[in-house]
Amino acid sequence: MTPKLTIIFLLLLSAPLTLAQPRKATTTLPENRISQAESETHMRFLASDELQGRRTGSVGNMIAARYIAEQYRMLGLKPVQGQTDFYQKIDLERVSAASSGLLVAGKDSLKLGKDLVIMAGGSIDKTGEVVYAGYGFTEAEDGYNGRDVKGRIVVVQGGSPEAKGPQEIFRASNQKRKLAAEKGVSALIELYSESIPWGMVGQYFNREQIAVPVAGAINSPLTHAWINNTNNQFGRLKEAGQTVMFRTSGRPKMPAPSVNVAGVIEGADPKLKDEYIILSAHFDHIGVGKQGGSAYQPTDSIFNGARDNAFGTVGLLTAAKALSEQRPKRSVLVLALTGEEVGLLGSRYYAENPLIPLKQSIFDLNIDGAGYSDTTIVSVIGLERTGAKAEIEAGAKAFGLSVFAEPAPEQGLFDRSDNVSFAAKGVPAPTFSPGFKSFDEAIAKYYHQAIDNPESLNFSYLHRFCQAYAHTARLIADRPTRPFWSAGDKYEATGKELYK
């Protein structure tokens, strides 16, 4: 850390959030007493230029994690039992973009960035006859069918018959790569014609990614590519006797460790304290310059991420202070998540490796959002689905805000933020977002843009939003009964299985 950054970091750690004092008899809850200066101070540090966009795996991301952990310590939160500190360590890896790539099939030359993307793997320079293996999943007739493909170039159809959305498409692709690596394939080529526009595919995979290492395949030499087959122009590669020349630099990998930051507030009720409310928000953003994937000016290449999602992280710290000063009945896990912007990696890792058993985690109140365009509301994705509508509405109303349910439904937002990692395991998990109703120009102006910095914010709204979130968390944690999925929700059966 540079001397300048060290000084700023230490100064802001000492600013105005103070140690929780013994509670005095009062009818005013702690969330009412939290000052706007506190939320503004958190924001000005977390979204500062010095943190360089908080990209997962970067120094700025780890400084943000340290800041959050030290706030937990100052407020008297405790590490989860069995943990020596507030960090849940995640061994991620940084996968660099390929610097070169060329695939020649007959008279066609596919160039990197236009009709060819390199998904994973090392360098290769190979010419050979291809083997077509259907979707590339099984030994059935539409798969490998028992053939020896060691050292061969294998072509497979993109996606799968069941894969509709982005998550299913990428999951299917990873499964194919894993099976091909086990069979000793030297190169795997997918004929891509799926629902995600090819332009978006190229933009995403022709830059650096952060990923969870694939167990058993981390050192595999297998090179994996997608080619644009939108109009079936390369369907002939399914035919026997087809030969290709494939050359690429591959995608070098290096470790990029990161952390989730988890602190516990023990519940005040002896009977309910073994049940936990999770409060979650991601603290990462998209970094600097080309990492961000959006246009930027030479004078400002830092994607500060004030709205997305320093806003939510400040909400976590506000709730942590309020709930630690006057503990609710149930226990609370305050969980700052890394890796949301690179594929929900932090929340997925936690859901697979929970520090507290998920069957004891009865609710997740997540914060995330693309920004705000209405400072009279909070927007809640999953309001009607997750059993705590009354508490959410009351929590917002206490600070002069109303609730707008399911903004921008065409965007499928419930399944695009960290809440879905918990929902997929059965935990009711809505997302509490800054106020917006649609992805309009006011949202797009700042979403993943370099101008999304603290100076552009309405700090009065940030303050009230964070107070409303803290109060909502208290009301849910104090409920006499657990919230649960609405009848017929797609996650209801999983929830019933989790909680028996």
C-alpha positions, 0 to 999 in steps of 0.5 A: 500500500502506498503511503498516501493510501495508508494515511487515508485508510487510517484516517477514515477508519478513525472517522466518526463511527464510534464504539457502541456505548452501553444502551441508555433507557430510551424510546428511540431505536439506534437506527433513528440516531445514526447520523448522515455523516456516518453513512456519508463517511463510509461511502466516501471511503468505499467508493473513493478513487484510492480503492481503484474500483474494488475489483475482486482479486485486487488490492482495492477489494482487499482494502475494502474488506479490511475496512468492513472487518475493522468496522465490525470489530469496532462495533463489537461483532464477533467472528462466526464460531470456529473462525479466528477472524471475520474473513471467509477466504476464497481461492479464486483465480484471475484468467487473462484474456487471450492475446491471439487466436485463429481457427481455419476451417476450409476457406474460412478464417475465424479471428479472435474477437470477431467469430472466435472466443477463447473460453479457457486453457493453454496455448495450442498450435494444432492441425487435425481432423475433428471429432463431432460429439453431439452436445459433448455430455455422455457416452450415448450416440449423441455424445462420445459413444465410446470413442478414443478422443485423447489428443484430438480436436473435438467439436460439440454443439453449444448449450444443451436441450435444457439450457435456456438462460445464461447460467444454464448455458455456462454451466453446460459449457463447464460440464463439457470442458470437464468431461473433455479434459478427463478424456484427454481432448487437446481442444474443445470447440463449441458451435455457439448459437444460443440466446445470449447475443454473440456481441455480448459473448465476445465482449465478455470473454475477450477480457479478464475474468475472475473464476473459481478454479475447477477441481481436477482440471486446473492444470489441464492443457485442454483449450476451449473455444466458442465459435459463432454459429448463429446461422449454422455457417459452420454446421459442416464441422459436424460431418466426418472428415473435417479438418481445422487448424487451431492456434491460440495463446490460450488464457494464462491463469494466476491466483486472485484470492478474495474474501467474504466478510462475516460478523455475528450479532448474537440474538437477545432471545434465548429461544430464538438466538439459534435462528439467524437472519442474514444481511448481505450486500456485495462490496466488489465492483468492476475495477479500472479501465478495460476491466470495467467493460464500459467506455471511460475517459482518460481523465477518469478511468476508475469505476467507483461503484458508489451506487453499485454497491457501496450503497448496499455496503453502507446499508450493512454497516448501518444495520450492524451498528443499530442492531449491535447497540440494541440486539434483536431476538434472533441472531444476525449474520452481517455478510459482505460478499465479494465477486458479485460482479464476476458471477455471484462468486462470493455468495455462491461460495458461501451457499456451498460452504456456509459458516452457519448451517443454512437450516438455521439461516431463516432469511436473507435480506440482500441489498443490491441495485443499479442505482436510483431514480426515485428518492421517495421509495425503496424497490424490492425484488421478491416482496410478494414472494418471500414472506416479510412484506409487512416488515419491509413496508413498515421498515421503509415507512418509518423513514418516510419511504414507500415500497415499490415491488418488482421493478423492471420485471423484464430484467429477471432481477431476482435471479441476477443478484446474490440473493439467488445463491441463497434462494437456490438453497431454499432460504427466502431472500428478497433484494432491498434496492435503491428506488427505481421502477425501470431501467431508464436513462437515469439508471443507465447514466450511472450503471457501471459507469466511471461517473458513479462516484460519491460526489454524484449521490443524494446523501440524504437519501442514502442515509434514509435508505440505510436507516430503513434497511436497518429497521426492516432487518430488526422487524424481521429478526423480531418476528414471532414466526419465520417468514417463508416462501409464498405458496407455489413459488419455484423455490418453495419445495427447496425451502421445505426440504431445507427446513424440514 
